[in-house]
């Protein structure tokens, strides 16, 4: 190849390479230009989106937002013709919220019917929810198919996109062009669709903010209304509180004011807190409705208003007639004058005010007066509210005035009553004191003995119960109960009368009281029975010491007038044994111990023990058996001879009663005490006397018989007559019987006993004083009583052989009885020495083991006799 050719080839190759490089560079430049355009478009879109986002926070209202959106869309594409419509699905309407068009005008309807809009391209977009780019061919096809209708000027190009929120079509956004040079592309459609979603978001935010602002405005308005209402309510409440305070003050004034003048003055001050009352008065109607009184008034012009005037036809009377509050100004005044309701009489009723408020004072629908305020200047005016307030207050003022008037009347009446009460008070005080003394006396009498003033059984039992409670708490606390029975009280009472018996009991209670301490309790149970509570003793010996002092004091003579009388006391002692002891047990056991002391000869004390309880039980059994005993079967008689101790010859005989019980013979001292206690002794004595009389009747030569009888026969003359009748019925001489009565049971001062003995003596029976010398005062029986025989007590006889004093005493008794023609009989002569000593001192007649033992008497005429139980009721 030639060099030229080679060079040419090289150049051609270089040119080709250059062309390729230029082509590549051009291609790269084209890509760069496209990328630049793309980035520039992206930047524009980004700025547009940013502006849309800012709109939600910067715009003031929705129209400003829509206008700003239009401007942003115009930067992205041709948007000279642009509108936004929003759907109202609830009402099936559409509203064109923004509309700009070269040819079509903005729809006039605020809410365009959805049904009509659906026929256009906008309705098509909203119905399908897809963007739509106008194409003449497609448009004609849609027109032909009826999918859409042409509703406006035909555009050259049209682009619409749906506005969708949460899968729901809320409206549409449309741009359209009427210029052939301004067409829309698929890229515009995509961009428009892309931007629409951001516009929807911004739209929702703006609408939400606008909604919130509207809601805030609404709530603010509601709160403002509530606040206004609260302010009004607070004002009403303050007013109500003020009214309540005034009403309360008026109520207080009613009770606290010193006088009616003070009451009205304070009433004026309180009403002034609610309403202007520089001119104020209270008018009251008198009872006969003829006159008006003005107890209180304050007035700037009429300072000397009459306080009393006849009822006429003034404004006050108008309120009284109609019973209604009234507000009278110049017009109302003229109207009332013209109607004749009131009369014009300034000189009579006072200066005519500019405004006048009057309210009736009503009590039970009856007008008692008028409350009024008035003004004479234009500077002070009243409103209808003031009248309502005055009327409200007047209702309470009426009650207050009535209460005050009643209080004044009550005060006047009270003043009168106080004088009467003062007079009666002194009387009542004296009456109360008198009744208190009566009550105290009644209480004292209910718990104390009326005669002695000592506690009675009720009070003693109460104190004994308290002592037992103390014993349960303090077991070391010891105490005892003493039961005291006075001897011969019945004889003294029957002989000297009840007055002397009362003196005896008073003296006895005084003596008993001297024997105890202050903390001990002495009580009288009744009759001649006393009980003593010896509190806080160390041992039962303390109780014995007290009992001994009582017995010693009671043996001292009782002086009634110029005569002396003797008594004695038998005392039973019951000691508290355990914490669970009872008042009933203590009283019962003390009583049983006292009866034991009496049965042992009286004038002594006995401390209760179980043996006494056993004896008491045995006594009860014995009493029951005695009541069921048969006379001729269960009782026998023993004969005990009375002999002449010089010769041994029988002088007389004594019959002794014995009770056959359980194959043993009980002597009289074993069961007669029971018979005496139960009252059966009378029947036994009658049976014994009948037996004696029957025996003497059968044996005319039988020596005289001694029969021992109970002194109970001597208390009633009727009982004495029964004894004499028994003797008369037997037809024996009375002097063949010698009736014995124990010295211990006799009372030398008993007028009844003395009278009974004298009747028996006059009847002719012999009378023997048995057990002579056992007690003090026996000589009085010899001197004063009609005894024919005196039987010396066996205890007296037992000492005569060894005691010079006993011999001298018996010698003196024998000398005295010889002078008085009384025969002396010695009982219990059981030894020769006693017989010799008795004969030496002049006692001739005797009875005892020295002369033989008692022998049983047999009866040939034993017949059925009634049981003691059967005859008890008859003798009683």
C-alpha positions in Angstrom: 0.0 0.0 0.0 1.2 3.5 -0.7 2.0 5.8 2.1 -0.7 8.0 1.1 -3.2 5.3 1.3 -2.0 4.4 4.7 -2.3 8.0 5.9 -5.7 8.3 4.4 -6.7 5.2 6.1 -5.4 6.5 9.4 -7.2 9.8 9.1 -10.4 8.1 8.2 -10.0 5.9 11.2 -9.5 8.9 13.4 -12.5 10.6 12.0 -14.6 7.6 12.7 -13.4 7.5 16.2 -14.0 11.2 16.6 -17.5 10.8 15.3 -18.2 7.9 17.6 -16.9 10.0 20.5 -19.1 12.9 19.6 -22.1 10.6 19.2 -21.4 9.2 22.6 -21.0 12.6 24.1 -24.2 13.8 22.5 -26.0 10.8 23.9 -24.5 11.4 27.3 -25.4 15.1 27.1 -29.0 14.1 26.2 -29.2 11.8 29.2 -27.7 14.5 31.4 -30.3 17.0 30.0 -33.1 14.5 30.8 -31.8 13.9 34.3 -31.4 17.6 34.9 -35.0 18.1 33.7 -36.1 15.2 35.8 -34.3 16.6 38.9 -35.6 20.0 38.2 -39.1 18.7 37.9 -38.6 16.7 41.1 -37.4 19.8 42.9 -40.4 21.7 41.6 -42.7 18.9 42.8 -40.9 18.7 46.1 -41.3 22.4 46.6 -44.9 22.2 45.6 -45.5 19.4 48.1 -43.6 21.4 50.8 -45.8 24.4 50.1 -48.9 22.2 50.3 -47.7 20.9 53.7 -47.1 24.5 54.9 -50.5 25.6 53.9 -52.1 23.4 56.6 -50.3 25.5 59.2 -50.2 28.9 57.7 -53.6 29.6 56.0 -56.3 31.4 58.0 -59.3 30.1 56.3 -60.3 27.5 53.7 -60.7 30.0 50.8 -57.1 31.1 51.4 -56.1 27.4 51.3 -57.9 26.7 48.1 -56.4 29.8 46.4 -53.0 28.8 47.5 -53.5 25.2 46.2 -54.5 26.7 42.8 -51.3 28.7 42.7 -49.2 25.6 43.5 -50.9 23.5 40.8 -50.4 26.4 38.4 -46.6 26.1 38.9 -46.8 22.4 37.9 -49.1 22.6 34.9 -51.5 24.7 33.0 -54.2 25.5 35.6 -55.8 28.7 34.3 -59.2 26.9 34.7 -59.3 25.1 38.0 -61.9 24.0 40.5 -62.3 21.9 43.6 -65.6 20.3 44.7 -66.4 18.4 47.9 -69.1 15.8 48.4 -71.7 15.7 51.2 -72.7 12.0 51.2 -75.2 12.5 54.0 -77.2 14.9 52.0 -76.1 13.5 48.5 -74.9 16.9 47.4 -71.7 18.5 46.1 -70.3 21.9 46.9 -67.9 23.8 44.6 -65.6 25.2 47.3 -63.3 26.8 44.7 -64.0 27.6 41.1 -62.0 29.5 38.5 -63.0 29.3 34.8 -62.7 31.4 31.6 -66.2 30.6 30.4 -68.3 28.9 33.0 -69.5 30.8 36.0 -69.2 29.4 39.5 -72.3 27.3 40.4 -74.7 29.4 42.4 -76.0 26.5 44.5 -74.2 26.0 47.7 -75.0 22.4 47.5 -75.1 21.0 44.0 -77.2 17.9 43.6 -75.0 14.8 43.4 -77.4 13.1 41.0 -77.0 15.9 38.4 -73.2 16.1 38.8 -72.8 12.4 38.3 -73.7 13.0 34.6 -70.6 15.1 33.9 -66.9 14.3 33.8 -66.4 15.5 37.4 -69.2 13.1 38.5 -67.6 10.3 36.4 -64.2 10.8 38.3 -66.0 10.9 41.7 -68.2 7.9 40.8 -65.3 5.7 39.5 -62.6 7.0 41.8 -60.1 7.1 38.9 -58.3 10.1 37.3 -59.6 11.0 33.9 -57.6 12.7 31.0 -59.8 14.1 28.4 -59.7 12.5 24.9 -62.1 13.6 22.3 -62.6 10.1 21.0 -63.1 8.7 24.5 -65.3 11.6 25.5 -67.5 11.0 22.5 -67.7 7.3 23.3 -68.7 8.2 26.9 -71.3 10.6 25.6 -72.6 8.1 23.2 -72.8 5.4 25.9 -74.6 7.8 28.3 -71.9 7.5 30.9 -71.6 11.3 30.9 -73.3 14.4 29.6 -71.8 17.6 28.5 -72.7 20.1 31.3 -70.4 23.1 30.3 -68.5 24.7 27.5 -66.6 22.0 25.7 -62.9 22.1 26.7 -59.9 21.5 24.5 -58.4 19.4 27.2 -59.6 18.3 30.6 -57.9 16.5 33.5 -59.6 15.5 36.7 -58.5 13.4 39.7 -60.5 12.2 42.7 -59.9 13.4 46.2 -59.8 10.3 48.4 -59.5 10.0 52.2 -59.4 6.7 53.9 -60.8 4.8 50.9 -63.6 7.2 50.6 -64.2 9.7 47.7 -64.6 13.1 49.3 -64.5 15.2 46.1 -62.6 16.0 42.9 -60.0 18.4 41.6 -60.1 19.5 38.0 -57.9 21.5 35.5 -59.0 22.2 32.0 -57.8 24.1 28.9 -59.6 25.8 26.1 -56.4 26.5 24.1 -55.1 24.0 21.5 -51.5 24.9 22.5 -52.1 23.9 26.1 -52.6 20.2 26.4 -52.3 17.7 29.3 -50.3 14.5 29.1 -50.3 11.2 31.0 -47.3 12.6 33.0 -49.5 15.5 34.0 -52.3 13.1 35.0 -49.9 11.1 37.2 -48.4 14.2 38.7 -51.9 15.7 39.3 -53.0 12.4 40.9 -49.8 12.3 43.1 -50.2 15.9 44.2 -54.0 15.4 44.9 -53.3 13.0 47.8 -51.0 15.5 49.5 -53.7 18.1 49.0 -56.2 15.8 50.6 -54.0 15.4 53.6 -53.5 19.2 53.9 -57.2 19.7 53.3 -58.1 17.3 56.1 -55.6 19.1 58.5 -57.0 22.5 57.6 -60.6 21.3 57.9 -59.8 19.6 61.2 -58.1 22.7 62.5 -61.0 24.9 61.3 -63.3 22.4 62.9 -61.4 22.5 66.1 -61.3 26.3 66.0 -65.0 26.3 65.5 -65.5 23.8 68.3 -63.2 25.9 70.5 -65.2 29.0 69.6 -68.4 27.1 70.3 -67.2 25.8 73.6 -65.8 29.2 74.5 -69.1 30.7 73.7 -70.8 28.0 75.8 -68.4 28.6 78.7 -68.9 32.3 78.4 -72.6 31.8 78.6 -72.1 29.4 81.6 -69.8 32.0 83.2 -72.4 34.7 82.6 -75.1 32.5 84.1 -72.8 31.6 87.0 -72.1 35.3 87.5 -75.8 36.0 87.5 -76.4 33.0 89.8 -73.6 34.2 92.2 -75.2 37.6 92.2 -78.6 36.0 92.9 -77.1 33.8 95.6 -75.3 36.8 97.2 -78.6 38.6 97.1 -80.4 35.6 98.5 -77.7 35.2 101.3 -78.1 38.9 102.0 -81.9 38.5 102.2 -81.5 35.4 104.4 -79.1 37.3 106.7 -81.6 40.2 106.9 -84.5 37.8 107.6 -82.4 36.0 110.3 -81.4 39.3 111.8 -85.1 40.3 111.9 -85.9 37.0 113.6 -83.2 37.6 116.1 -84.4 41.2 116.7 -87.8 39.8 117.5 -86.3 37.9 120.4 -83.6 40.3 121.6 -85.0 43.8 121.3 -85.8 45.6 124.5 -89.0 47.3 123.3 -91.2 47.7 120.2 -89.5 51.0 119.5 -86.1 49.3 119.5 -87.5 46.5 117.4 -88.8 48.9 114.7 -85.6 50.8 114.7 -83.5 47.7 114.1 -86.1 46.5 111.5 -85.5 49.7 109.6 -81.7 49.2 109.7 -82.0 45.6 108.4 -84.4 46.5 105.5 -82.0 49.3 104.6 -79.4 46.6 103.8 -81.6 45.5 100.9 -83.3 48.6 99.6 -83.1 52.3 100.0 -85.4 53.2 102.9 -84.5 56.8 103.7 -88.2 57.4 103.8 -89.8 54.4 105.5 -92.8 53.7 107.7 -94.8 50.9 109.3 -98.5 51.2 109.5 -100.8 49.0 111.6 -104.5 48.5 111.5 -106.3 48.5 114.8 -108.7 45.7 115.8 -111.9 47.4 114.7 -110.4 48.4 111.3 -111.2 52.1 111.9 -107.8 53.6 112.5 -104.3 53.4 111.3 -101.3 53.7 113.7 -97.8 54.5 112.6 -95.6 53.1 115.4 -92.5 53.9 113.4 -91.7 56.3 110.5 -88.7 58.1 109.1 -89.4 60.8 106.4 -87.4 63.6 104.8 -90.4 65.9 104.4 -93.1 64.9 106.8 -91.2 64.8 110.1 -94.3 65.3 112.1 -96.7 62.7 110.7 -99.6 61.9 112.9 -99.1 58.5 114.6 -102.9 57.8 114.5 -105.5 58.7 111.8 -108.8 57.3 110.7 -108.9 54.9 107.8 -109.4 56.8 104.5 -108.6 56.3 100.9 -104.8 56.9 100.8 -102.2 54.7 99.2 -101.7 52.7 102.4 -105.4 51.9 102.5 -105.3 50.9 98.8 -102.8 48.2 99.7 -104.9 47.1 102.7 -108.1 46.8 100.6 -106.5 44.8 97.8 -104.0 42.8 100.0 -101.5 43.1 97.2 -98.1 44.9 97.0 -98.2 48.0 94.7 -95.6 50.2 93.0 -97.0 53.7 92.5 -95.2 56.3 90.4 -96.6 59.6 88.9 -98.5 57.7 86.1 -99.9 55.1 88.4 -100.9 57.7 90.9 -102.8 59.7 88.3 -104.5 56.5 87.1 -105.6 55.6 90.7 -106.9 59.1 91.3 -108.9 58.9 88.1 -110.3 55.5 89.0 -111.3 56.8 92.4 -109.2 54.2 94.2 -107.3 56.9 96.1 -108.0 60.5 96.9 -105.7 63.4 96.6 -105.2 64.9 100.0 -101.6 66.0 100.5 -102.3 67.9 103.6 -104.1 64.9 105.0 -101.9 62.0 104.0 -98.6 63.9 103.6 -96.3 65.0 100.8 -96.8 63.2 97.5 -93.7 61.1 96.7 -92.2 60.6 93.3 -92.3 56.8 93.8 -94.0 54.8 96.5 -93.7 51.1 97.3 -96.1 49.4 99.7 -96.5 45.8 100.8 -99.2 44.3 103.0 -98.3 42.7 106.3 -100.4 39.5 106.2 -101.1 37.0 109.0 -103.4 34.1 108.1 -104.6 36.1 105.0 -105.6 39.0 107.3 -103.9 42.4 106.7 -102.5 43.7 110.0 -100.6 46.7 108.4 -98.4 48.0 105.6 -94.7 48.2 105.1 -93.7 51.1 102.8 -90.7 52.9 101.3 -90.8 56.1 99.2 -88.7 58.6 97.4 -89.1 62.3 96.7 -86.3 62.9 94.2 -85.2 61.5 90.9 -81.8 60.6 92.3 -83.3 57.6 94.1 -85.5 55.3 92.0 -87.1 51.9 92.5 -87.7 49.0 90.2 -90.2 46.2 90.1 -87.5 44.0 91.7 -87.5 46.3 94.7 -91.2 45.8 95.1 -90.8 42.0 95.0 -88.0 42.2 97.5 -90.0 44.4 99.8 -93.0 42.1 99.5 -90.8 39.0 100.3 -89.4 40.7 103.3 -92.8 42.0 104.5 -94.1 38.4 104.7 -91.4 37.7 107.3 -91.8 41.1 108.9 -95.5 40.5 109.5 -94.6 37.3 111.3 -91.9 39.1 113.3 -94.3 41.9 114.3 -97.0 39.5 115.3 -94.5 37.4 117.3 -93.2 40.6 118.9 -96.7 41.8 119.7 -97.5 38.4 121.1 -94.3 38.5 123.1 -95.2 41.8 124.5 -98.6 40.5 125.5 -96.9 37.3 126.9 -94.5 39.5 128.8 -97.3 41.5 130.3 -99.2 38.4 131.2 -96.0 36.8 132.5 -95.4 39.8 134.7 -98.8 39.2 136.2 -98.3 35.5 136.4 -94.9 36.0 138.0 -96.5 37.9 140.8 -99.0 35.0 141.2 -96.2 32.4 140.9 -94.1 34.2 143.5 -97.1 34.0 145.8 -97.7 30.4 145.0 -94.0 29.5 145.0 -93.6 30.2 148.7 -96.7 28.1 149.4 -95.4 25.3 147.2 -92.0 25.4 148.8 -93.6 25.0 152.2 -95.9 22.2 150.7 -92.8 20.5 149.1 -91.0 20.6 152.4 -94.0 19.2 154.2 -94.3 16.5 151.6 -90.6 15.7 151.8 -91.0 15.3 155.5 -94.1 13.1 154.9 -92.2 11.0 152.4 -89.2 10.7 154.7 -91.6 9.7 157.5 -93.3 7.2 155.2 -90.0 5.7 154.2 -88.9 5.6 157.9 -92.2 4.1 158.9 -92.0 1.5 156.1 -88.5 0.4 157.4 -88.9 1.0 161.2 -91.1 -0.1 164.0 -93.8 2.4 164.8 -93.5 2.0 168.6 -89.8 1.7 169.3 -88.3 3.4 166.2 -86.1 0.4 165.6 -85.6 -1.2 162.2 -88.4 -3.6 161.3 -88.2 -7.0 159.7 -87.8 -5.7 156.2 -84.9 -3.3 157.0 -83.2 -5.9 159.2 -83.4 -8.5 156.4 -81.9 -6.0 154.0 -79.0 -5.3 156.3 -78.5 -9.0 156.9 -78.4 -9.6 153.2 -75.8 -6.8 152.8 -73.7 -8.4 155.6 -73.9 -11.8 153.9 -72.7 -10.2 150.6 -69.8 -8.7 152.5 -69.1 -12.1 154.0 -68.8 -13.6 150.5 -66.2 -11.0 149.5 -64.3 -11.1 152.9 -64.6 -14.7 154.3 -62.7 -13.6 157.5 -65.6 -11.3 158.4 -67.6 -13.0 161.3 -71.0 -12.0 162.5 -74.0 -13.5 164.4 -77.7 -13.1 164.8 -79.4 -12.9 168.2 -83.1 -13.7 168.6 -84.5 -12.1 171.9 -87.9 -13.1 173.4 -89.1 -11.2 176.4 -90.7 -13.1 179.3 -94.1 -12.2 180.7 -94.8 -9.5 178.2 -98.3 -10.9 177.5 -99.0 -10.8 181.3 -97.9 -7.2 181.6 -99.9 -6.2 178.5 -103.0 -8.0 179.6 -102.8 -6.9 183.3 -101.7 -3.3 183.0 -103.1 -2.5 179.6 -101.6 -1.7 176.2 -100.2 1.6 177.3 -98.0 -0.1 180.0 -97.1 -2.8 177.5 -95.9 -0.1 175.1 -93.8 1.5 177.9 -92.4 -1.9 178.7 -91.4 -2.5 175.0 -89.8 1.0 174.8 -87.8 0.4 178.0 -86.8 -3.1 176.8 -85.6 -1.8 173.4 -83.6 0.9 175.2 -81.9 -1.7 177.5 -81.1 -3.9 174.5 -79.6 -1.0 172.7 -77.3 -0.3 175.6 -75.9 -3.8 175.3 -74.7 -3.5 171.6 -72.3 -1.3 169.7 -73.1 1.5 167.2 -72.4 -0.7 164.2 -74.7 -3.4 165.4 -78.4 -3.5 164.3 -81.3 -4.0 166.7 -84.7 -4.6 165.2 -88.2 -5.5 166.4 -90.0 -8.2 164.5 -93.3 -7.8 166.3 -94.8 -8.3 169.8 -92.0 -9.0 172.3 -89.5 -10.4 169.7 -86.3 -8.6 168.9 -83.4 -9.6 166.7 -79.8 -8.3 166.8 -77.2 -8.3 164.0 -73.8 -8.4 165.7 -71.4 -7.3 163.0 -67.6 -7.8 162.9 -67.2 -10.1 165.9 -64.0 -12.2 166.5 -65.7 -15.2 168.0 -69.1 -16.6 169.1 -68.0 -15.8 172.7 -68.6 -12.1 171.8 -72.2 -12.9 171.0 -72.6 -14.9 174.2 -71.2 -11.9 176.2 -73.8 -9.6 174.6 -76.6 -12.1 175.2 -75.5 -12.3 178.9 -75.7 -8.5 179.2 -79.2 -8.5 177.7 -80.4 -11.2 180.1 -78.9 -9.4 183.1 -80.5 -6.0 182.1 -83.9 -7.6 181.4 -83.9 -9.2 184.9 -83.9 -5.8 186.5 -87.3 -4.6 187.6 -89.5 -2.4 185.4 -91.1 0.4 187.2 -94.6 1.5 186.1 -95.9 4.2 188.4 -95.3 3.1 191.9 -95.1 -0.6 191.2 -92.3 -2.8 190.0 -92.7 -5.6 187.5 -90.2 -8.3 186.5 -89.5 -9.8 183.2 -86.6 -11.6 181.6 -85.3 -12.6 178.3 -84.5 -15.8 176.4 -81.9 -15.4 173.7 -81.0 -17.6 170.7 -77.7 -17.2 168.9 -77.0 -18.2 165.4 -73.5 -17.7 164.0 -72.7 -17.3 160.3 -71.0 -20.4 159.3 -70.0 -20.1 155.7 -69.9 -17.7 152.7 -73.0 -19.2 151.2 -75.1 -18.9 154.3 -78.6 -17.3 154.0 -80.6 -14.8 156.0 -83.5 -17.2 156.3 -81.3 -19.9 157.8 -79.8 -17.5 160.4 -83.2 -16.1 161.5 -84.7 -19.6 161.6 -81.8 -21.1 163.7 -81.7 -18.1 166.0 -85.4 -18.5 166.6 -85.0 -22.2 167.3 -82.2 -21.6 169.7 -84.4 -19.0 171.5 -87.2 -21.6 171.9 -84.6 -24.0 173.3 -83.6 -21.5 175.9 -87.2 -20.9 176.9 -87.8 -24.7 177.2 -84.8 -24.9 179.5 -86.3 -22.5 182.0 -86.0 -19.1 180.4 -83.6 -16.3 181.4 -80.7 -17.9 179.5 -79.1 -18.0 176.1 -78.5 -20.9 173.7 -76.1 -21.1 170.8 -77.7 -23.0 167.9 -76.1 -26.3 167.0 -77.2 -29.4 165.1 -78.7 -31.0 168.2 -81.2 -28.1 168.4 -82.0 -28.7 164.8 -82.5 -32.3 165.5 -84.7 -31.5 168.5 -86.6 -29.0 166.4 -87.3 -31.7 163.8 -88.2 -34.1 166.5 -90.5 -31.5 168.0 -92.2 -31.1 164.7 -92.7 -34.9 164.5 -93.9 -34.9 168.0 -96.4 -32.1 167.2 -97.7 -34.1 164.3 -98.0 -37.3 166.3 -99.6 -35.3 169.1 -102.3 -34.0 166.8 -103.2 -37.5 165.8 -103.0 -39.1 169.3 -106.1 -40.8 170.8 -106.8 -39.6 174.4 -107.8 -42.9 176.1 -105.4 -45.0 174.0 -102.3 -42.9 174.0 -102.5 -41.0 177.3 -102.3 -42.5 180.8 -102.4 -40.9 184.3 -100.1 -41.5 187.1 -101.0 -40.9 190.8 -98.4 -39.3 193.0 -99.3 -39.2 196.6 -98.9 -36.2 198.9 -98.3 -37.4 202.5 -98.0 -36.2 206.0 -94.3 -36.4 206.6 -94.8 -36.9 210.4 -97.1 -39.9 210.1 -96.7 -41.0 206.5 -100.5 -40.9 206.1 -101.9 -39.9 202.7 -102.9 -36.3 202.7 -103.8 -35.8 199.0 -102.8 -37.0 195.6 -101.6 -35.5 192.4 -102.4 -36.8 188.9 -99.6 -36.6 186.4 -100.2 -37.0 182.6 -98.0 -39.3 180.6 -97.9 -40.0 176.8 -97.4 -43.6 175.6 -95.3 -43.3 172.5 -93.2 -46.0 170.8 -93.4 -48.2 173.9 -92.1 -45.4 176.1 -93.8 -43.1 178.5 -93.0 -39.4 178.0 -93.4 -37.2 181.1 -95.3 -34.0 180.8 -92.2 -31.8 180.3 -91.4 -33.7 177.1 -94.6 -32.8 175.3 -96.6 -30.2 177.2 -94.4 -27.5 175.8 -95.3 -28.6 172.3 -99.0 -28.7 173.3 -98.6 -25.2 174.8 -96.9 -23.8 171.7 -99.6 -25.2 169.3 -102.6 -24.3 171.6 -103.5 -28.0 172.1 -102.8 -27.7 175.9 -106.4 -26.5 176.5 -107.9 -29.6 175.2 -105.5 -31.8 177.1 -106.3 -30.0 180.3 -110.0 -30.4 179.8 -109.5 -34.2 179.2 -107.4 -34.4 182.4 -109.8 -32.4 184.5 -112.8 -34.6 183.4 -110.8 -37.7 184.4 -110.1 -36.3 187.8 -113.7 -35.3 188.3 -114.9 -38.7 187.1 -112.6 -40.5 189.5 -113.6 -38.3 192.5 -117.3 -38.9 191.6 -116.8 -42.7 191.7 -114.8 -42.6 195.0 -116.4 -40.3 197.5 -113.7 -41.0 200.1 -110.9 -40.2 197.7 -108.5 -37.6 199.1 -108.2 -34.2 197.3 -106.6 -34.2 193.9 -103.8 -31.9 192.7 -104.2 -31.2 188.9 -101.7 -29.1 187.0 -103.2 -26.7 184.5 -101.8 -24.2 182.0 -102.1 -20.5 182.8 -103.7 -20.1 179.3 -107.1 -20.9 181.1 -106.7 -17.7 183.1 -106.6 -15.1 180.2 -110.2 -15.5 179.2 -113.2 -15.6 181.5 -114.9 -18.0 179.0 -112.1 -20.5 179.6 -112.5 -20.2 183.3 -116.2 -20.9 183.0 -115.5 -24.0 181.0 -113.4 -25.3 183.9 -116.1 -24.6 186.4 -118.7 -26.2 184.1 -116.7 -29.4 183.9 -116.6 -29.6 187.7 -120.3 -28.8 187.9 -121.2 -31.5 185.4 -119.3 -34.1 187.5 -121.4 -33.2 190.6 -118.5 -33.3 193.0 -117.6 -30.7 195.6 -115.3 -28.1 194.2 -113.0 -28.3 197.3 -112.0 -31.8 196.4 -109.9 -30.4 193.6 -106.7 -28.4 193.9 -105.7 -26.7 190.6 -102.0 -26.1 190.2 -100.5 -23.1 188.2 -96.8 -22.7 187.7 -95.1 -19.7 189.2 -93.0 -19.4 186.1 -96.1 -18.9 183.9 -97.9 -16.5 186.2 -97.6 -12.7 186.2 -98.3 -11.2 189.5 -99.4 -7.9 187.9 -101.8 -9.5 185.5 -105.3 -8.4 186.4 -106.9 -11.0 184.2 -105.0 -13.8 185.9 -105.9 -12.5 189.3 -109.5 -12.1 188.4 -109.7 -15.6 187.0 -108.0 -17.1 190.1 -110.4 -15.2 192.4 -113.4 -16.6 190.4 -112.0 -20.1 190.8 -111.4 -19.5 194.5 -115.0 -18.3 195.0 -116.2 -21.4 193.1 -114.6 -23.4 195.9 -111.6 -25.2 194.3 -108.2 -25.2 195.9 -105.4 -23.2 194.2 -101.8 -24.3 194.4 -98.8 -22.1 193.4 -96.5 -24.7 191.8 -92.7 -24.5 191.5 -92.5 -21.8 194.1 -89.0 -20.3 194.4 -88.0 -20.9 190.8 -88.2 -17.2 189.8 -88.0 -13.8 191.5 -91.1 -12.1 192.9 -92.7 -15.3 194.2 -93.8 -13.7 197.5 -96.0 -11.3 195.6 -98.1 -14.3 194.4 -98.5 -15.4 198.0 -99.5 -12.0 199.2 -101.8 -10.9 196.3 -103.2 -14.1 194.8 -105.9 -16.4 196.4 -103.7 -19.5 196.6 -104.6 -22.1 199.2 -101.4 -24.2 198.7 -97.8 -23.4 197.9 -95.6 -26.2 196.4 -91.9 -25.6 196.9 -89.9 -26.2 193.8 -87.8 -29.4 193.8 -84.6 -27.3 193.2 -85.4 -25.3 196.3 -86.0 -28.5 198.3 -82.8 -30.1 197.1 -80.5 -27.6 199.0 -82.4 -27.5 202.3 -80.6 -30.3 204.0 -77.2 -28.6 203.5 -77.9 -24.9 203.3 -78.7 -22.7 206.3 -79.8 -19.9 204.0 -82.3 -22.3 202.3 -83.6 -23.4 205.7 -84.1 -19.9 206.9 -85.9 -18.9 203.7 -88.3 -21.9 203.9 -88.9 -21.2 207.6 -89.9 -17.6 206.8 -92.2 -18.8 203.9 -93.8 -21.3 206.2 -94.4 -18.6 208.9 -95.9 -16.3 206.2 -98.1 -19.0 204.7 -99.3 -20.1 208.2 -100.3 -16.5 208.9 -102.1 -16.4 205.5 -103.7 -19.8 206.1 -101.8 -21.3 203.1 -100.7 -24.9 203.3 -97.0 -25.5 202.2 -96.2 -28.7 200.3 -92.6 -29.7 199.5 -92.1 -31.3 196.1 -89.2 -33.5 195.2 -88.5 -34.9 198.7 -86.2 -37.7 197.7 -84.1 -38.3 200.9 -84.5 -38.7 204.7 -82.2 -35.7 205.3 -84.5 -33.5 203.2 -87.5 -34.8 205.1 -86.0 -34.1 208.5 -84.8 -30.6 207.4 -88.3 -29.8 206.1 -90.0 -30.9 209.3 -87.5 -28.9 211.3 -88.5 -25.7 209.5 -92.3 -26.4 209.8 -93.1 -28.1 206.5 -95.4 -31.0 207.3 -96.7 -32.1 203.9 -94.5 -33.5 201.2 -94.2 -35.4 197.9 -91.3 -37.3 196.4 -89.5 -40.6 196.1 -89.0 -40.7 199.8 -92.6 -41.7 200.0 -93.0 -43.8 196.9 -93.0 -43.7 193.1 -96.0 -42.6 191.0 -98.4 -45.4 190.1 -100.7 -45.7 187.1 -104.4 -45.0 187.5 -106.8 -47.4 185.8 -110.2 -46.2 184.5 -113.2 -48.5 184.4 -115.3 -46.2 182.2 -112.8 -45.6 179.4 -114.7 -44.6 176.4 -114.0 -43.2 173.0 -112.7 -39.7 173.2 -112.0 -37.3 170.2 -108.4 -36.9 169.2 -106.6 -33.7 170.1 -106.5 -32.7 166.4 -110.2 -33.3 166.3 -111.0 -31.0 169.2 -108.4 -28.4 168.6 -110.5 -26.3 166.3 -113.4 -26.4 168.8 -111.3 -25.1 171.7 -109.6 -22.5 169.5 
